[in-house]
Amino acid sequence: MIKITNRIRKIFVILLMIISPLAYSKGVGLNATRIIYPEGENSVGVIVRNEEPKVNYLVQAYISSDENPVVFQVTPPLFRINSLSRHEVKIYAMSNSLPKDRESIFYFHAKMIPGQNNNSDTAGLSVGFDNVIKLFYRPKNLPMTSEDAQKKLKFSVEGKQLKVVNNSPYYINFAGFSVNNIKLDVSLANNNAMIAPYSSIKYALPTGVNKGSVQWRTIDDLGGFNEHKATF
């Protein structure tokens, strides 16, 4: 039962992360696509913004995890954000019990419920949404940089699949993957757009392909993209 519950929770978080970008087009959202929390920092901040001209929001901020105990405190956990304004949320690490040899992953949530607008045709109906972004806790003195880790993936063919090995202490997030210039089906919905530290992931190869070149696009700490290429 616990395994099913955790799986459902993980799928739900992934769906929220897919839906979350819609909030940006509505004029509300966050100022970041991911959060890096370096070990030893007193706190890190994320900005919740509301660029709607007439709507105020009630925001609930919290952190969740599928794999680790949540060792963070969010301040304030509940607040109102008025129209055309911004509000900073502070995140504090309350324990140093997380692994020291690799990153740990969490999810930052900002659930936003719009206030009622009596002049609107939808007065009385408030539909909230959840902005969800990844939070990576990064220990000190890791043996390489995140940028180096993105370049140093190892590739091999196993049957009709391409095996990708991450021998680094970092989570690596993919924005795209191609084999011999044929795009692979990589997405949050498929749960194959990120590879954990010291782990591997497999992708189905295009029909008839057992060697060639692989191109991958990774997402850096600031949400930008890096392009890489290798042969297998």
C-alpha positions as CSV (number, residue, x, y, z in Angstrom):
1,M,0.0,0.0,0.0
2,I,2.9,2.4,0.8
3,K,4.5,1.7,-2.5
4,I,1.3,2.5,-4.4
5,T,0.8,5.7,-2.4
6,N,4.3,6.9,-3.1
7,R,3.9,6.2,-6.8
8,I,0.6,8.0,-7.0
9,R,2.2,11.0,-5.1
10,K,5.1,11.1,-7.5
11,I,2.9,11.0,-10.5
12,F,0.8,13.8,-9.0
13,V,3.8,16.0,-8.4
14,I,5.0,15.4,-12.0
15,L,1.6,16.4,-13.3
16,L,1.7,19.5,-11.2
17,M,5.1,20.4,-12.6
18,I,3.7,20.1,-16.1
19,I,0.7,22.2,-15.3
20,S,2.6,24.8,-13.3
21,P,4.1,26.7,-16.3
22,L,0.5,27.7,-17.3
23,A,0.6,30.0,-14.3
24,Y,3.4,32.1,-15.9
25,S,1.1,32.9,-18.8
26,K,-1.6,34.1,-16.4
27,G,0.8,36.6,-14.8
28,V,1.4,34.6,-11.6
29,G,4.2,32.3,-10.7
30,L,7.8,32.1,-9.4
31,N,11.0,33.8,-10.3
32,A,12.9,30.5,-10.7
33,T,12.5,27.1,-12.4
34,R,14.6,25.4,-9.8
35,I,16.2,26.1,-6.4
36,I,19.7,25.1,-5.4
37,Y,20.3,25.0,-1.6
38,P,24.1,24.9,-0.9
39,E,25.1,23.1,2.3
40,G,26.0,25.7,4.9
41,E,23.7,28.5,3.6
42,N,21.6,30.0,6.3
43,S,18.7,30.3,3.9
44,V,17.7,30.7,0.2
45,G,14.8,32.7,-1.2
46,V,12.3,32.4,-4.0
47,I,10.0,35.2,-5.2
48,V,6.3,34.6,-5.7
49,R,4.9,37.1,-8.1
50,N,1.4,38.3,-9.0
51,E,1.2,40.5,-12.1
52,E,-2.6,40.2,-12.4
53,P,-4.1,43.7,-12.3
54,K,-7.2,42.9,-10.3
55,V,-6.8,39.6,-8.5
56,N,-5.3,38.9,-5.1
57,Y,-4.1,35.4,-4.1
58,L,-3.8,33.3,-1.0
59,V,-0.6,31.4,-1.1
60,Q,0.4,28.2,0.8
61,A,4.2,27.5,0.5
62,Y,5.7,24.1,1.5
63,I,8.2,21.5,0.6
64,S,7.6,17.8,-0.2
65,S,9.8,14.8,-1.0
66,D,9.3,11.4,-2.4
67,E,12.6,10.0,-1.1
68,N,14.0,12.1,1.9
69,P,12.7,13.4,5.2
70,V,11.8,17.1,4.7
71,V,14.4,19.0,6.7
72,F,13.3,22.5,5.5
73,Q,11.2,25.2,7.0
74,V,9.4,27.7,4.8
75,T,8.6,31.2,6.0
76,P,5.9,32.4,5.7
77,P,4.0,29.2,5.0
78,L,0.8,31.0,4.3
79,F,0.3,34.6,3.0
80,R,-1.7,36.9,0.8
81,I,-0.2,38.4,-2.3
82,N,-1.9,41.4,-3.7
83,S,-2.3,42.2,-7.3
84,L,0.8,43.7,-9.1
85,S,3.1,42.7,-6.2
86,R,5.8,40.2,-5.2
87,H,6.5,38.3,-2.0
88,E,9.7,36.6,-1.0
89,V,9.6,33.1,0.6
90,K,12.6,32.0,2.7
91,I,13.7,28.4,2.9
92,Y,15.7,27.3,5.9
93,A,17.5,24.0,6.3
94,M,16.8,22.7,9.8
95,S,19.1,19.7,9.8
96,N,22.3,18.5,8.3
97,S,21.3,14.9,8.2
98,L,21.1,14.6,4.4
99,P,23.8,12.7,2.4
100,K,27.1,14.4,2.1
101,D,28.3,12.6,-1.1
102,R,25.4,13.5,-3.4
103,E,22.6,15.9,-4.0
104,S,19.1,15.3,-2.5
105,I,15.9,16.3,-4.2
106,F,12.8,18.0,-2.9
107,Y,9.9,19.9,-4.4
108,F,8.9,23.5,-3.5
109,H,5.2,24.2,-3.8
110,A,3.4,27.5,-3.9
111,K,-0.4,26.7,-4.0
112,M,-2.2,29.8,-5.1
113,I,-5.9,30.4,-4.6
114,P,-7.4,33.5,-6.3
115,G,-9.7,35.8,-4.3
116,Q,-13.2,36.3,-5.5
117,N,-13.9,39.1,-7.9
118,N,-17.5,40.3,-7.5
119,N,-17.3,42.0,-11.0
120,S,-16.4,38.8,-12.7
121,D,-18.7,36.3,-14.4
122,T,-17.0,33.6,-12.3
123,A,-17.7,35.3,-8.9
124,G,-18.0,32.7,-6.2
125,L,-15.8,30.2,-8.1
126,S,-12.1,30.1,-7.0
127,V,-9.9,27.6,-8.8
128,G,-6.4,27.3,-7.4
129,F,-3.3,25.9,-8.9
130,D,0.1,24.7,-7.6
131,N,3.4,26.0,-8.8
132,V,5.9,23.2,-8.2
133,I,9.7,23.4,-8.8
134,K,12.6,21.2,-7.9
135,L,14.8,22.0,-4.9
136,F,18.2,20.4,-4.9
137,Y,20.2,20.3,-1.6
138,R,23.9,20.4,-2.7
139,P,26.6,19.3,-0.3
140,K,30.0,21.0,-0.1
141,N,33.1,19.6,-1.7
142,L,31.5,17.4,-4.3
143,P,34.3,16.0,-6.6
144,M,33.1,17.9,-9.8
145,T,30.8,20.7,-10.9
146,S,27.3,20.3,-12.1
147,E,28.4,21.5,-15.5
148,D,31.1,18.8,-15.7
149,A,28.6,16.1,-14.6
150,Q,26.3,17.0,-17.5
151,K,29.1,16.4,-20.0
152,K,30.3,13.1,-18.6
153,L,27.4,10.8,-19.0
154,K,28.3,7.3,-20.3
155,F,26.3,5.5,-23.1
156,S,26.0,1.9,-24.1
157,V,23.5,-0.3,-26.0
158,E,21.6,-3.0,-24.2
159,G,19.4,-4.9,-26.6
160,K,17.1,-2.3,-28.2
161,Q,17.7,0.3,-25.5
162,L,20.3,3.0,-24.9
163,K,21.6,2.9,-21.4
164,V,22.7,6.2,-19.9
165,V,24.9,6.1,-16.8
166,N,25.4,9.1,-14.4
167,N,28.5,8.4,-12.3
168,S,28.3,11.9,-10.7
169,P,26.8,13.1,-7.4
170,Y,24.4,15.4,-9.2
171,Y,20.9,15.1,-10.5
172,I,20.9,15.8,-14.3
173,N,17.8,17.2,-15.9
174,F,17.2,16.7,-19.6
175,A,15.4,19.1,-22.0
176,G,15.9,16.9,-25.0
177,F,17.6,13.7,-26.3
178,S,18.4,12.5,-29.8
179,V,20.1,9.5,-31.3
180,N,21.4,10.0,-34.8
181,N,19.3,13.2,-35.0
182,I,16.2,11.2,-34.1
183,K,14.4,12.7,-31.1
184,L,13.6,10.3,-28.2
185,D,10.4,10.6,-26.2
186,V,11.8,12.3,-23.1
187,S,9.5,14.2,-20.8
188,L,8.3,14.8,-17.3
189,A,5.1,12.9,-18.1
190,N,7.2,9.8,-19.0
191,N,9.3,10.2,-15.8
192,N,12.5,9.9,-17.8
193,A,13.7,13.6,-18.0
194,M,16.0,13.3,-15.0
195,I,18.7,10.9,-13.9
196,A,19.6,10.6,-10.2
197,P,23.2,10.6,-8.9
198,Y,25.1,7.3,-9.4
199,S,22.3,5.7,-11.3
200,S,21.3,4.8,-14.8
201,I,18.3,5.2,-17.1
202,K,17.3,3.4,-20.4
203,Y,15.6,4.8,-23.5
204,A,14.1,2.8,-26.4
205,L,16.3,3.1,-29.5
206,P,14.9,4.0,-32.9
207,T,14.3,0.9,-35.0
208,G,17.5,-0.5,-36.5
209,V,19.9,1.8,-34.5
210,N,22.6,0.1,-32.5
211,K,25.4,2.7,-32.8
212,G,26.0,6.3,-33.8
213,S,25.8,9.6,-32.0
214,V,23.8,10.9,-29.2
215,Q,22.9,14.5,-28.5
216,W,21.5,15.6,-25.2
217,R,20.3,19.0,-23.9
218,T,20.6,19.6,-20.1
219,I,19.2,22.2,-17.8
220,D,21.6,24.2,-15.7
221,D,21.3,25.7,-12.2
222,L,19.7,28.9,-13.6
223,G,17.2,27.1,-15.9
224,G,19.4,27.6,-19.1
225,F,20.3,24.9,-21.6
226,N,23.6,23.2,-22.4
227,E,24.1,21.1,-25.5
228,H,26.3,18.0,-25.5
229,K,27.2,15.3,-28.0
230,A,28.9,11.9,-27.9
231,T,29.2,8.6,-29.7
232,F,28.2,5.1,-28.6
